[in-house]
Amino acid sequence: MNEFDVIRKFSGLLPPAPAEVLVPIGDDCAVLRLGDGTWVAASDMLVSGRHFKGWAAPADVGYKAVAVNVSDVAAMGGIPRFVLVSGAAPDPEMALGVFEGVAEACGAFGVYPLGGDTTRADALTVDVAILGELGAAPVLRSGARPGDLLAVTGELGASAAGLLALEEGREGFGRLKKRHLRPLPRTEAGRAAAGLGVGAMIDLSDGLASDVRHVCEASGVGCRVDLDLLPVAHDARELAASLGRDPALLAATGGEDYELLVSAPERVLRTLAETVDIPVTVVGEIAGSGIDFRRGGDPVDHLSGWDHFA
């Protein structure tokens, strides 16, 4: 089983959702009606040896644990507001280092830490739960329609290239390393997209090759993606090529870019690109059925991103 098989089986064990739950398990966040407001909730975990190794300082781990949760809120078009942070570490000094990174990220993203828990464990583990507030209808994964275009914010492959640089002990490439260690969730772009009424949205955590499938599955559609259109920066191309890696394939499968993948009509994407201060690049379109990756007009098979249980 993969992560999504586990989620589906777990969902089958749950009782009917209470009236306050507008969107249950299965999207970037759950959606709740609380009083007069609509809120989103999510959580993400980072585990030593699985998500990071010794090249990540405790403060970087804490910062990233908050950032990836903020990205989930961004993918729903929400405003991140509050976090609960729990961590297990081999010693209290390491735990404090993590929470210093948490505090820095909270300041950067405008969220307030409400508390959490900490204990001793052999492997450093950080878990963050987040609450965000919605000012418009949530953007779900299930709203993509045939004829929509697919676009991504920012750039792809920077985080995966940064990870390669860290793993290989490469000198330089500081920007790429930082993009991996301290992601930039696209909250403003997410809010703008929600306000414009885009059809579907997801944050690119597992990699485009996997995350676009999640959108298509939820929406009951297919897609065509042109790998030649993926926005990959020069330094990411340089690093990938120096290690014998294909930059476009790295960008499609590497994951942890925490950019947004958006499905919407062309006119909406054009307005979004004019509204936000980061690039919005069309990389494909929604189709009636099938997941079709192309390069130079030829099909590219067997593309997939991060598998949490591989």
Backbone as CSV, one residue per row, in Angstrom:
resi,resn,N_x,N_y,N_z,CA_x,CA_y,CA_z,C_x,C_y,C_z
1,MET,0.837,-1.200,0.000,0.000,0.000,0.000,0.873,1.252,0.000
2,ASN,0.391,2.293,-0.661,1.045,3.582,-0.557,0.265,4.473,0.408
3,GLU,0.733,5.716,0.549,0.109,6.640,1.508,-1.378,6.801,1.240
4,PHE,-1.766,6.895,-0.029,-3.165,7.183,-0.346,-4.051,5.958,-0.183
5,ASP,-3.483,4.766,-0.318,-4.233,3.561,0.039,-4.535,3.552,1.539
6,VAL,-3.548,3.937,2.340,-3.741,4.009,3.790,-4.836,5.016,4.120
7,ILE,-4.781,6.189,3.476,-5.782,7.226,3.749,-7.178,6.740,3.378
8,ARG,-7.305,6.082,2.210,-8.625,5.589,1.798,-9.158,4.545,2.772
9,LYS,-8.292,3.628,3.197,-8.747,2.598,4.133,-9.104,3.211,5.488
10,PHE,-8.304,4.183,5.945,-8.609,4.854,7.203,-9.933,5.601,7.107
11,SER,-10.170,6.267,5.973,-11.424,7.007,5.800,-12.630,6.091,5.896
12,GLY,-12.465,4.847,5.438,-13.560,3.894,5.515,-13.897,3.462,6.926
13,LEU,-12.995,3.711,7.875,-13.242,3.357,9.269,-13.966,4.456,10.040
14,LEU,-14.095,5.643,9.446,-14.622,6.790,10.167,-16.150,6.820,10.164
15,PRO,-16.739,7.366,11.211,-18.192,7.582,11.203,-18.535,8.748,10.290
16,PRO,-19.818,8.973,10.014,-20.208,10.137,9.212,-19.676,11.423,9.836
17,ALA,-19.233,12.339,8.990,-18.653,13.591,9.488,-19.736,14.464,10.109
18,PRO,-19.405,15.169,11.201,-20.372,16.103,11.778,-20.629,17.277,10.836
19,ALA,-21.683,18.015,11.118,-22.120,19.084,10.207,-21.058,20.155,10.015
20,GLU,-20.206,20.341,11.010,-19.178,21.387,10.899,-18.090,21.050,9.882
21,VAL,-17.953,19.778,9.512,-16.914,19.357,8.570,-17.454,19.486,7.154
22,LEU,-16.969,20.495,6.433,-17.432,20.748,5.076,-16.658,19.920,4.052
23,VAL,-15.366,19.730,4.294,-14.521,18.894,3.436,-13.698,18.012,4.366
24,PRO,-13.886,16.691,4.337,-13.161,15.804,5.245,-11.784,15.446,4.694
25,ILE,-11.253,14.336,5.156,-9.937,13.842,4.726,-9.888,13.688,3.203
26,GLY,-8.738,14.045,2.608,-8.550,13.756,1.200,-8.064,14.909,0.351
27,ASP,-8.064,16.149,0.901,-7.548,17.282,0.160,-6.291,17.787,0.859
28,ASP,-5.753,18.933,0.424,-4.582,19.473,1.111,-4.910,19.780,2.569
29,CYS,-6.124,20.239,2.825,-6.607,20.497,4.185,-8.049,20.014,4.294
30,ALA,-8.475,19.738,5.518,-9.907,19.613,5.796,-10.483,21.016,5.927
31,VAL,-11.779,21.153,5.693,-12.457,22.451,5.785,-13.545,22.355,6.840
32,LEU,-13.551,23.330,7.760,-14.468,23.320,8.892,-15.243,24.621,8.960
33,ARG,-16.520,24.522,9.341,-17.304,25.698,9.669,-17.287,25.864,11.178
34,LEU,-16.669,26.921,11.663,-16.583,27.195,13.096,-17.173,28.565,13.363
35,GLY,-18.327,28.608,14.007,-19.009,29.883,14.226,-19.396,30.501,12.904
36,ASP,-19.018,31.755,12.720,-19.335,32.449,11.476,-18.227,32.328,10.444
37,GLY,-17.146,31.620,10.775,-16.005,31.538,9.880,-15.797,30.155,9.298
38,THR,-15.025,30.102,8.220,-14.644,28.840,7.594,-13.132,28.686,7.724
39,TRP,-12.714,27.524,8.226,-11.312,27.297,8.547,-10.813,26.036,7.842
40,VAL,-9.507,25.978,7.652,-8.876,24.776,7.118,-7.899,24.234,8.157
41,ALA,-7.707,22.921,8.147,-6.833,22.269,9.124,-6.014,21.187,8.429
42,ALA,-4.740,21.091,8.820,-3.861,20.070,8.239,-2.725,19.792,9.210
43,SER,-1.964,18.749,8.943,-0.747,18.484,9.714,0.245,17.757,8.834
44,ASP,1.530,17.960,9.124,2.610,17.294,8.408,3.731,16.967,9.384
45,MET,4.471,15.909,9.080,5.519,15.408,9.959,6.834,15.309,9.202
46,LEU,7.942,15.626,9.874,9.285,15.427,9.339,10.038,14.488,10.267
47,VAL,10.681,13.465,9.694,11.349,12.431,10.480,12.797,12.301,10.023
48,SER,13.717,12.310,10.967,15.137,12.160,10.657,15.396,10.838,9.939
49,GLY,16.228,10.893,8.891,16.546,9.710,8.111,15.579,9.450,6.988
50,ARG,14.387,10.037,7.074,13.386,9.882,6.020,13.214,11.172,5.231
51,HIS,13.058,12.287,5.952,12.857,13.583,5.314,14.095,14.468,5.347
52,PHE,15.047,14.169,6.188,16.273,14.960,6.273,17.344,14.124,6.949
53,LYS,18.599,14.581,6.802,19.732,13.892,7.423,20.589,14.907,8.172
54,GLY,21.819,14.532,8.456,22.661,15.383,9.292,22.992,16.730,8.709
55,TRP,22.786,16.909,7.396,23.063,18.203,6.783,21.998,19.249,7.115
56,ALA,20.916,18.871,7.760,19.873,19.825,8.147,20.032,20.188,9.619
57,ALA,20.249,21.455,9.898,20.324,21.915,11.276,18.946,21.822,11.933
58,PRO,18.893,21.615,13.255,17.587,21.548,13.919,16.686,22.742,13.613
59,ALA,17.267,23.947,13.539,16.441,25.120,13.234,15.851,25.046,11.837
60,ASP,16.603,24.478,10.881,16.067,24.300,9.531,14.896,23.330,9.530
61,VAL,15.009,22.274,10.333,13.929,21.286,10.405,12.664,21.934,10.974
62,GLY,12.814,22.704,12.038,11.663,23.380,12.620,11.022,24.367,11.661
63,TYR,11.866,25.117,10.966,11.365,26.099,10.002,10.576,25.395,8.893
64,LYS,11.167,24.331,8.345,10.518,23.632,7.239,9.213,22.977,7.674
65,ALA,9.174,22.457,8.900,7.952,21.804,9.378,6.782,22.779,9.399
66,VAL,7.038,24.024,9.739,5.983,25.034,9.687,5.677,25.398,8.238
67,ALA,6.717,25.610,7.429,6.522,26.060,6.050,5.676,25.095,5.233
68,VAL,5.895,23.776,5.392,5.151,22.823,4.562,3.679,22.802,4.945
69,ASN,3.375,23.093,6.199,1.976,23.198,6.604,1.342,24.482,6.090
70,VAL,2.087,25.571,6.109,1.604,26.822,5.533,1.283,26.614,4.055
71,SER,2.097,25.812,3.369,1.860,25.534,1.958,0.533,24.812,1.734
72,ASP,0.165,23.910,2.632,-1.133,23.240,2.517,-2.273,24.245,2.605
73,VAL,-2.158,25.197,3.521,-3.182,26.237,3.647,-3.223,27.090,2.378
74,ALA,-2.040,27.415,1.839,-1.981,28.197,0.605,-2.705,27.501,-0.531
75,ALA,-2.593,26.166,-0.589,-3.221,25.404,-1.662,-4.742,25.421,-1.595
76,MET,-5.291,25.778,-0.447,-6.740,25.916,-0.306,-7.188,27.358,-0.489
77,GLY,-6.225,28.270,-0.658,-6.550,29.689,-0.769,-6.739,30.364,0.566
78,GLY,-6.179,29.772,1.649,-6.413,30.289,2.992,-5.296,31.164,3.538
79,ILE,-5.564,31.711,4.719,-4.608,32.534,5.458,-4.133,31.714,6.640
80,PRO,-2.852,31.379,6.742,-2.366,30.597,7.887,-2.452,31.413,9.174
81,ARG,-2.976,30.798,10.231,-3.190,31.564,11.462,-2.497,30.968,12.686
82,PHE,-2.711,29.673,12.963,-2.226,29.081,14.212,-1.579,27.720,13.945
83,VAL,-0.567,27.374,14.753,0.039,26.048,14.666,0.176,25.440,16.063
84,LEU,0.133,24.120,16.103,0.524,23.326,17.255,1.741,22.517,16.834
85,VAL,2.783,22.522,17.644,4.049,21.905,17.265,4.457,20.878,18.311
86,SER,4.701,19.647,17.877,5.212,18.607,18.769,6.514,18.067,18.186
87,GLY,7.448,17.748,19.072,8.734,17.260,18.605,9.349,16.267,19.565
88,ALA,10.059,15.296,18.991,10.831,14.342,19.773,12.279,14.445,19.328
89,ALA,13.204,14.524,20.290,14.615,14.735,19.963,15.488,13.961,20.941
90,PRO,16.735,13.657,20.548,17.633,12.927,21.444,18.023,13.696,22.698
91,ASP,17.971,15.042,22.639,18.367,15.833,23.806,17.631,17.169,23.782
92,PRO,17.543,17.841,24.931,16.778,19.092,24.994,17.388,20.212,24.170
93,GLU,18.705,20.215,23.990,19.336,21.262,23.187,18.877,21.187,21.734
94,MET,18.782,19.958,21.208,18.300,19.806,19.839,16.837,20.226,19.733
95,ALA,16.041,19.852,20.716,14.631,20.252,20.713,14.508,21.768,20.701
96,LEU,15.320,22.453,21.503,15.274,23.910,21.545,15.674,24.494,20.197
97,GLY,16.683,23.904,19.538,17.070,24.368,18.217,15.929,24.272,17.226
98,VAL,15.180,23.169,17.284,14.010,23.010,16.410,13.006,24.124,16.662
99,PHE,12.719,24.379,17.940,11.695,25.372,18.254,12.152,26.785,17.937
100,GLU,13.451,27.020,17.883,13.942,28.318,17.413,13.598,28.496,15.930
101,GLY,13.763,27.429,15.148,13.364,27.489,13.741,11.871,27.640,13.569
102,VAL,11.091,26.978,14.433,9.637,27.120,14.416,9.244,28.574,14.650
103,ALA,9.857,29.191,15.664,9.530,30.577,15.989,9.870,31.506,14.827
104,GLU,11.013,31.254,14.176,11.403,32.080,13.031,10.391,31.956,11.900
105,ALA,9.974,30.734,11.606,9.001,30.524,10.535,7.653,31.148,10.887
106,CYS,7.248,31.031,12.136,5.973,31.627,12.541,5.991,33.133,12.317
107,GLY,7.121,33.760,12.627,7.242,35.185,12.375,7.209,35.515,10.894
108,ALA,7.861,34.676,10.085,7.923,34.921,8.640,6.565,34.763,7.964
109,PHE,5.753,33.826,8.449,4.501,33.505,7.771,3.266,34.027,8.499
110,GLY,3.454,34.732,9.599,2.334,35.355,10.293,1.429,34.384,11.012
111,VAL,1.988,33.285,11.518,1.184,32.333,12.292,1.599,32.368,13.756
112,TYR,0.689,31.965,14.626,0.965,32.009,16.061,0.997,30.595,16.625
113,PRO,2.076,30.220,17.335,2.143,28.874,17.926,1.330,28.804,19.215
114,LEU,0.411,27.856,19.264,-0.476,27.722,20.427,0.067,26.751,21.472
115,GLY,1.105,25.996,21.146,1.651,25.017,22.085,1.957,23.728,21.368
116,GLY,2.003,22.633,22.127,2.310,21.331,21.560,2.879,20.416,22.613
117,ASP,3.851,19.587,22.225,4.420,18.622,23.170,5.848,18.315,22.728
118,THR,6.663,17.875,23.680,8.018,17.454,23.347,8.435,16.306,24.254
119,THR,9.283,15.444,23.724,9.766,14.311,24.501,11.085,13.833,23.911
120,ARG,11.709,12.858,24.581,12.962,12.324,24.096,12.712,11.151,23.161
121,ALA,13.528,11.065,22.086,13.499,9.933,21.163,14.844,9.864,20.465
122,ASP,15.187,8.692,19.953,16.475,8.527,19.287,16.547,9.303,17.972
123,ALA,15.425,9.403,17.263,15.389,10.089,15.967,14.595,11.380,16.099
124,LEU,15.162,12.472,15.619,14.471,13.753,15.632,13.218,13.684,14.759
125,THR,12.084,14.029,15.341,10.801,14.027,14.644,10.044,15.290,15.019
126,VAL,9.487,15.962,14.026,8.725,17.186,14.271,7.380,17.065,13.564
127,ASP,6.315,17.332,14.297,4.968,17.278,13.738,4.278,18.611,13.993
128,VAL,3.722,19.193,12.942,3.034,20.476,13.044,1.603,20.313,12.554
129,ALA,0.660,20.842,13.315,-0.738,20.943,12.886,-1.066,22.420,12.720
130,ILE,-1.816,22.735,11.677,-2.074,24.140,11.351,-3.563,24.405,11.186
131,LEU,-3.962,25.614,11.560,-5.298,26.129,11.279,-5.151,27.379,10.425
132,GLY,-5.944,27.438,9.365,-5.953,28.616,8.512,-7.370,29.097,8.321
133,GLU,-7.501,30.360,7.968,-8.813,30.979,7.804,-9.070,31.253,6.328
134,LEU,-10.293,31.020,5.896,-10.660,31.252,4.503,-11.432,32.552,4.350
135,GLY,-11.059,33.331,3.333,-11.797,34.539,3.009,-12.665,34.366,1.776
136,ALA,-12.519,33.229,1.102,-13.322,32.886,-0.074,-13.581,31.392,-0.026
137,ALA,-14.330,30.885,-0.975,-14.589,29.450,-1.019,-13.270,28.694,-1.162
138,PRO,-13.116,27.559,-0.477,-11.865,26.808,-0.593,-11.675,26.282,-2.010
139,VAL,-10.420,26.255,-2.441,-10.108,25.662,-3.740,-9.715,24.211,-3.491
140,LEU,-10.480,23.291,-4.046,-10.265,21.870,-3.822,-9.500,21.254,-4.989
141,ARG,-9.099,20.014,-4.824,-8.450,19.280,-5.909,-9.459,18.809,-6.951
142,SER,-10.721,18.868,-6.626,-11.756,18.200,-7.429,-12.429,19.100,-8.451
143,GLY,-11.917,20.311,-8.666,-12.617,21.245,-9.547,-12.039,21.404,-10.934
144,ALA,-11.102,20.551,-11.346,-10.522,20.653,-12.686,-11.516,20.150,-13.727
145,ARG,-11.582,20.839,-14.868,-12.530,20.483,-15.918,-11.831,20.437,-17.269
146,PRO,-12.250,19.527,-18.169,-11.661,19.495,-19.517,-11.700,20.872,-20.167
147,GLY,-10.592,21.243,-20.778,-10.469,22.576,-21.368,-9.694,23.541,-20.500
148,ASP,-9.627,23.267,-19.185,-8.772,24.077,-18.306,-7.312,23.901,-18.708
149,LEU,-6.521,24.926,-18.457,-5.075,24.810,-18.576,-4.481,24.505,-17.216
150,LEU,-3.318,23.887,-17.209,-2.575,23.609,-15.985,-1.374,24.544,-15.924
151,ALA,-1.192,25.203,-14.784,-0.072,26.118,-14.618,0.567,25.910,-13.265
152,VAL,1.841,26.267,-13.155,2.565,26.196,-11.889,3.113,27.576,-11.560
153,THR,3.199,27.862,-10.270,3.843,29.089,-9.830,5.355,28.872,-9.731
154,GLY,6.102,29.958,-9.798,7.531,29.917,-9.495,8.325,28.997,-10.397
155,GLU,9.132,28.129,-9.779,10.036,27.241,-10.505,9.934,25.832,-9.939
156,LEU,10.306,24.865,-10.758,10.306,23.472,-10.339,11.736,22.931,-10.357
157,GLY,11.984,21.953,-9.490,13.274,21.281,-9.472,14.317,21.895,-8.573
158,ALA,14.064,23.084,-8.030,15.064,23.748,-7.190,15.299,22.969,-5.902
159,SER,14.233,22.504,-5.272,14.382,21.769,-4.019,15.091,20.435,-4.251
160,ALA,14.695,19.723,-5.301,15.333,18.439,-5.595,16.810,18.620,-5.925
161,ALA,17.138,19.697,-6.652,18.540,19.986,-6.954,19.295,20.342,-5.680
162,GLY,18.647,21.113,-4.803,19.280,21.442,-3.524,19.538,20.213,-2.685
163,LEU,18.603,19.268,-2.697,18.801,18.020,-1.966,19.992,17.252,-2.527
164,LEU,20.105,17.202,-3.849,21.251,16.533,-4.451,22.562,17.188,-4.021
165,ALA,22.575,18.516,-3.995,23.785,19.228,-3.579,24.144,18.908,-2.131
166,LEU,23.145,18.834,-1.277,23.374,18.489,0.133,23.849,17.048,0.277
167,GLU,23.192,16.138,-0.406,23.537,14.718,-0.313,24.939,14.442,-0.858
168,GLU,25.311,15.158,-1.906,26.603,14.929,-2.543,27.714,15.770,-1.927
169,GLY,27.373,16.631,-0.968,28.374,17.487,-0.346,28.975,18.495,-1.309
170,ARG,28.176,18.965,-2.271,28.689,19.897,-3.274,28.867,21.288,-2.683
171,GLU,29.980,21.920,-2.998,30.206,23.309,-2.620,29.328,24.219,-3.476
172,GLY,28.992,25.383,-2.905,28.175,26.336,-3.640,26.723,25.910,-3.705
173,PHE,26.018,26.438,-4.697,24.592,26.157,-4.906,23.767,26.486,-3.651
174,GLY,24.165,27.568,-2.978,23.487,27.942,-1.739,22.018,28.240,-1.908
175,ARG,21.629,28.853,-3.042,20.209,29.157,-3.250,19.386,27.888,-3.322
176,LEU,19.908,26.889,-4.029,19.173,25.634,-4.166,19.079,24.904,-2.828
177,LYS,20.152,24.902,-2.069,20.121,24.256,-0.756,19.082,24.929,0.136
178,LYS,19.036,26.262,0.066,18.058,26.973,0.892,16.635,26.673,0.454
179,ARG,16.425,26.529,-0.860,15.076,26.201,-1.327,14.617,24.848,-0.809
180,HIS,15.566,23.927,-0.579,15.197,22.639,-0.009,14.986,22.736,1.505
181,LEU,15.891,23.414,2.182,15.847,23.461,3.643,14.776,24.402,4.174
182,ARG,14.503,25.463,3.435,13.559,26.483,3.912,12.627,26.880,2.762
183,PRO,11.598,26.085,2.509,10.698,26.334,1.377,9.974,27.677,1.501
184,LEU,9.470,28.139,0.341,8.725,29.398,0.264,7.277,29.116,-0.112
185,PRO,6.402,28.861,0.861,4.995,28.594,0.526,4.364,29.805,-0.158
186,ARG,3.506,29.547,-1.133,2.962,30.606,-1.982,1.589,31.063,-1.481
187,THR,1.575,31.654,-0.299,0.301,32.035,0.310,-0.409,33.138,-0.467
188,GLU,0.324,34.155,-0.905,-0.319,35.254,-1.623,-0.882,34.762,-2.954
189,ALA,-0.134,33.935,-3.655,-0.624,33.395,-4.927,-1.845,32.513,-4.708
190,GLY,-1.834,31.728,-3.622,-2.982,30.881,-3.318,-4.233,31.694,-3.049
191,ARG,-4.091,32.765,-2.289,-5.250,33.624,-1.995,-5.744,34.304,-3.261
192,ALA,-4.808,34.777,-4.082,-5.208,35.425,-5.332,-5.937,34.447,-6.239
193,ALA,-5.428,33.208,-6.335,-6.062,32.196,-7.175,-7.477,31.894,-6.683
194,ALA,-7.636,31.776,-5.355,-8.964,31.507,-4.803,-9.919,32.648,-5.108
195,GLY,-9.432,33.881,-4.987,-10.275,35.035,-5.262,-10.711,35.123,-6.714
196,LEU,-9.900,34.590,-7.610,-10.228,34.608,-9.032,-11.109,33.437,-9.442
197,GLY,-11.297,32.484,-8.531,-12.181,31.356,-8.816,-11.566,30.279,-9.674
198,VAL,-10.280,29.963,-9.446,-9.670,28.868,-10.208,-10.393,27.566,-9.896
199,GLY,-10.260,26.592,-10.808,-11.017,25.355,-10.652,-10.473,24.430,-9.602
200,ALA,-9.140,24.190,-9.621,-8.516,23.249,-8.693,-7.105,23.730,-8.391
201,MET,-6.596,23.271,-7.242,-5.252,23.678,-6.841,-4.692,22.647,-5.865
202,ILE,-3.376,22.466,-5.918,-2.677,21.566,-5.005,-1.264,22.107,-4.845
203,ASP,-0.660,21.907,-3.683,0.738,22.309,-3.549,1.632,21.146,-3.975
204,LEU,2.742,21.479,-4.609,3.620,20.466,-5.187,4.613,19.984,-4.143
205,SER,4.148,19.061,-3.323,4.984,18.487,-2.269,5.574,17.146,-2.703
206,ASP,4.796,16.312,-3.368,5.260,14.980,-3.783,5.881,14.979,-5.177
207,GLY,5.815,16.095,-5.878,6.323,16.169,-7.242,5.186,16.289,-8.236
208,LEU,5.391,17.059,-9.293,4.352,17.286,-10.300,3.783,15.986,-10.836
209,ALA,4.645,14.997,-11.106,4.188,13.748,-11.708,3.174,13.024,-10.838
210,SER,3.316,13.152,-9.519,2.353,12.537,-8.607,1.190,13.472,-8.301
211,ASP,1.481,14.746,-8.055,0.435,15.656,-7.589,-0.593,15.959,-8.668
212,VAL,-0.175,16.006,-9.942,-1.167,16.221,-10.994,-2.118,15.026,-11.084
213,ARG,-1.632,13.840,-10.761,-2.509,12.660,-10.726,-3.561,12.791,-9.624
214,HIS,-3.160,13.369,-8.485,-4.121,13.544,-7.389,-5.258,14.470,-7.822
215,VAL,-4.910,15.544,-8.540,-5.932,16.468,-9.038,-6.844,15.756,-10.034
216,CYS,-6.250,15.024,-10.955,-7.058,14.345,-11.979,-7.957,13.277,-11.364
217,GLU,-7.427,12.533,-10.410,-8.233,11.504,-9.755,-9.406,12.119,-9.007
218,ALA,-9.142,13.198,-8.269,-10.209,13.850,-7.499,-11.256,14.478,-8.407
219,SER,-10.824,14.949,-9.585,-11.730,15.648,-10.502,-12.379,14.723,-11.526
220,GLY,-11.900,13.480,-11.618,-12.451,12.557,-12.602,-12.108,12.938,-14.031
221,VAL,-10.871,13.451,-14.225,-10.441,13.890,-15.548,-9.053,13.326,-15.847
222,GLY,-8.530,13.629,-17.022,-7.162,13.316,-17.371,-6.397,14.600,-17.637
223,CYS,-5.171,14.479,-18.125,-4.381,15.674,-18.419,-3.281,15.358,-19.410
224,ARG,-2.754,16.403,-20.018,-1.545,16.341,-20.833,-0.567,17.368,-20.274
225,VAL,0.653,16.949,-20.009,1.688,17.831,-19.465,2.889,17.791,-20.393
226,ASP,3.391,18.963,-20.770,4.551,19.083,-21.640,5.783,19.360,-20.778
227,LEU,6.656,18.374,-20.651,7.837,18.528,-19.797,8.776,19.614,-20.310
228,ASP,8.704,19.936,-21.602,9.552,20.999,-22.148,9.157,22.376,-21.622
229,LEU,7.957,22.494,-21.062,7.482,23.785,-20.573,7.783,24.020,-19.096
230,LEU,8.287,23.015,-18.391,8.499,23.165,-16.951,9.536,24.254,-16.675
231,PRO,9.227,25.180,-15.756,10.162,26.267,-15.454,11.278,25.793,-14.525
232,VAL,12.463,25.607,-15.059,13.618,25.135,-14.296,14.710,26.193,-14.391
233,ALA,15.193,26.677,-13.244,16.186,27.745,-13.220,17.554,27.244,-13.692
234,HIS,18.395,28.191,-14.105,19.703,27.849,-14.661,20.550,27.063,-13.671
235,ASP,20.578,27.481,-12.390,21.447,26.784,-11.432,20.966,25.364,-11.160
236,ALA,19.645,25.150,-11.193,19.128,23.788,-11.029,19.498,22.925,-12.230
237,ARG,19.441,23.494,-13.433,19.852,22.751,-14.627,21.344,22.417,-14.563
238,GLU,22.137,23.379,-14.125,23.580,23.175,-14.040,23.925,22.071,-13.048
239,LEU,23.312,22.119,-11.874,23.593,21.118,-10.842,23.155,19.728,-11.314
240,ALA,21.949,19.647,-11.871,21.442,18.350,-12.335,22.349,17.771,-13.419
241,ALA,22.722,18.597,-14.390,23.551,18.113,-15.481,24.918,17.655,-14.990
242,SER,25.469,18.356,-13.988,26.787,17.988,-13.469,26.770,16.635,-12.777
243,LEU,25.590,16.188,-12.358,25.454,14.897,-11.690,24.826,13.846,-12.604
244,GLY,24.708,14.169,-13.887,24.150,13.217,-14.830,22.655,13.023,-14.712
245,ARG,21.975,14.018,-14.153,20.518,13.934,-13.997,19.835,14.824,-15.036
246,ASP,18.702,14.379,-15.524,17.924,15.139,-16.494,17.144,16.229,-15.757
247,PRO,17.388,17.527,-16.048,16.725,18.597,-15.290,15.204,18.545,-15.361
248,ALA,14.654,18.268,-16.542,13.192,18.247,-16.671,12.580,17.099,-15.881
249,LEU,13.198,15.931,-15.920,12.678,14.797,-15.153,12.828,15.050,-13.656
250,LEU,13.925,15.685,-13.264,14.102,16.039,-11.856,13.011,17.000,-11.413
251,ALA,12.696,17.962,-12.260,11.654,18.934,-11.938,10.283,18.284,-11.847
252,ALA,10.037,17.269,-12.672,8.729,16.615,-12.693,8.533,15.645,-11.542
253,THR,9.620,15.077,-11.037,9.494,13.983,-10.057,10.111,14.286,-8.697
254,GLY,10.938,15.327,-8.598,11.738,15.528,-7.385,10.943,15.865,-6.145
255,GLY,9.911,16.689,-6.271,9.079,17.035,-5.132,9.668,18.107,-4.233
256,GLU,8.883,18.491,-3.238,9.218,19.461,-2.198,9.538,20.852,-2.735
257,ASP,8.977,21.211,-3.890,9.099,22.589,-4.353,8.121,23.504,-3.623
258,TYR,6.980,22.967,-3.209,5.936,23.732,-2.531,5.484,24.932,-3.344
259,GLU,5.528,24.763,-4.674,4.842,25.674,-5.570,3.387,25.217,-5.675
260,LEU,2.569,25.976,-6.379,1.166,25.629,-6.561,0.919,25.173,-7.989
261,LEU,0.175,24.099,-8.133,-0.321,23.641,-9.428,-1.787,24.044,-9.506
262,VAL,-2.138,24.791,-10.549,-3.467,25.389,-10.663,-4.114,24.951,-11.973
263,SER,-5.390,24.606,-11.888,-6.197,24.301,-13.066,-7.256,25.384,-13.208
264,ALA,-7.291,26.027,-14.394,-8.246,27.119,-14.596,-8.311,27.449,-16.080
265,PRO,-9.377,28.149,-16.505,-9.418,28.634,-17.888,-8.269,29.606,-18.158
266,GLU,-7.908,29.730,-19.432,-6.765,30.563,-19.815,-6.900,31.999,-19.313
267,ARG,-8.091,32.583,-19.418,-8.256,33.980,-19.026,-8.016,34.168,-17.525
268,VAL,-8.394,33.172,-16.721,-8.179,33.262,-15.279,-6.685,33.176,-14.965
269,LEU,-5.984,32.275,-15.629,-4.547,32.154,-15.408,-3.812,33.401,-15.870
270,ARG,-4.288,34.012,-16.934,-3.666,35.250,-17.410,-3.825,36.348,-16.359
271,THR,-5.003,36.444,-15.769,-5.232,37.444,-14.721,-4.390,37.138,-13.490
272,LEU,-4.290,35.860,-13.134,-3.466,35.472,-11.986,-2.014,35.884,-12.211
273,ALA,-1.500,35.641,-13.399,-0.112,35.998,-13.706,0.109,37.500,-13.609
274,GLU,-0.913,38.288,-13.948,-0.801,39.740,-13.859,-0.953,40.246,-12.436
275,THR,-1.510,39.396,-11.557,-1.819,39.816,-10.188,-0.683,39.544,-9.219
276,VAL,0.010,38.422,-9.371,1.026,38.011,-8.399,2.410,38.406,-8.875
277,ASP,3.360,38.430,-7.943,4.710,38.888,-8.272,5.688,37.744,-8.514
278,ILE,5.165,36.558,-8.815,5.997,35.413,-9.193,5.497,34.876,-10.529
279,PRO,6.350,34.191,-11.276,5.904,33.667,-12.570,4.782,32.635,-12.425
280,VAL,3.890,32.624,-13.383,2.850,31.603,-13.510,3.019,31.013,-14.909
281,THR,3.392,29.737,-14.974,3.771,29.107,-16.236,2.790,28.001,-16.608
282,VAL,2.192,28.103,-17.779,1.311,27.039,-18.278,2.172,25.857,-18.705
283,VAL,1.851,24.665,-18.182,2.640,23.462,-18.473,1.818,22.354,-19.117
284,GLY,0.515,22.576,-19.262,-0.310,21.533,-19.853,-1.773,21.905,-19.827
285,GLU,-2.613,20.902,-19.986,-4.054,21.136,-20.002,-4.791,19.913,-19.476
286,ILE,-6.004,20.158,-19.015,-6.879,19.080,-18.557,-7.561,18.453,-19.765
287,ALA,-7.640,17.131,-19.754,-8.277,16.383,-20.848,-9.365,15.481,-20.272
288,GLY,-10.064,14.797,-21.149,-11.165,13.952,-20.698,-10.723,12.755,-19.899
289,SER,-9.592,12.138,-20.277,-9.131,10.949,-19.571,-7.648,10.738,-19.852
290,GLY,-7.004,9.914,-19.017,-5.611,9.553,-19.224,-4.646,10.598,-18.703
291,ILE,-3.492,10.136,-18.223,-2.413,11.022,-17.764,-1.296,10.913,-18.794
292,ASP,-1.044,11.984,-19.509,-0.140,11.950,-20.659,0.981,12.968,-20.466
293,PHE,2.195,12.477,-20.203,3.371,13.345,-20.143,4.075,13.284,-21.488
294,ARG,4.461,14.447,-22.002,5.086,14.526,-23.315,6.401,15.287,-23.241
295,ARG,7.299,14.930,-24.153,8.557,15.659,-24.295,8.956,15.620,-25.761
296,GLY,9.103,16.818,-26.372,9.375,16.857,-27.800,8.281,16.194,-28.604
297,GLY,7.070,16.184,-28.060,5.935,15.557,-28.722,5.799,14.077,-28.480
298,ASP,6.801,13.465,-27.841,6.773,12.017,-27.603,6.315,11.701,-26.179
299,PRO,5.608,10.594,-25.993,5.159,10.233,-24.641,6.326,9.842,-23.739
300,VAL,6.196,10.183,-22.457,7.170,9.792,-21.434,6.414,8.973,-20.401
301,ASP,6.781,7.718,-20.249,6.037,6.805,-19.382,6.713,6.642,-18.022
302,HIS,5.943,6.118,-17.079,6.445,5.681,-15.779,7.017,6.822,-14.932
303,LEU,6.423,7.998,-15.032,6.850,9.105,-14.175,6.054,9.078,-12.875
304,SER,6.743,9.202,-11.774,6.066,9.294,-10.477,6.948,10.080,-9.527
305,GLY,6.329,10.620,-8.480,7.061,11.400,-7.511,7.310,10.626,-6.229
306,TRP,7.271,11.322,-5.132,7.596,10.789,-3.812,6.537,9.798,-3.340
307,ASP,6.973,8.677,-2.832,6.091,7.674,-2.229,6.464,7.578,-0.742
308,HIS,5.547,7.940,0.120,5.844,8.054,1.555,6.188,6.710,2.206
309,PHE,5.810,5.599,1.583,6.084,4.300,2.164,7.057,3.465,1.335
310,ALA,7.661,4.084,0.299,8.622,3.345,-0.525,9.918,3.124,0.246
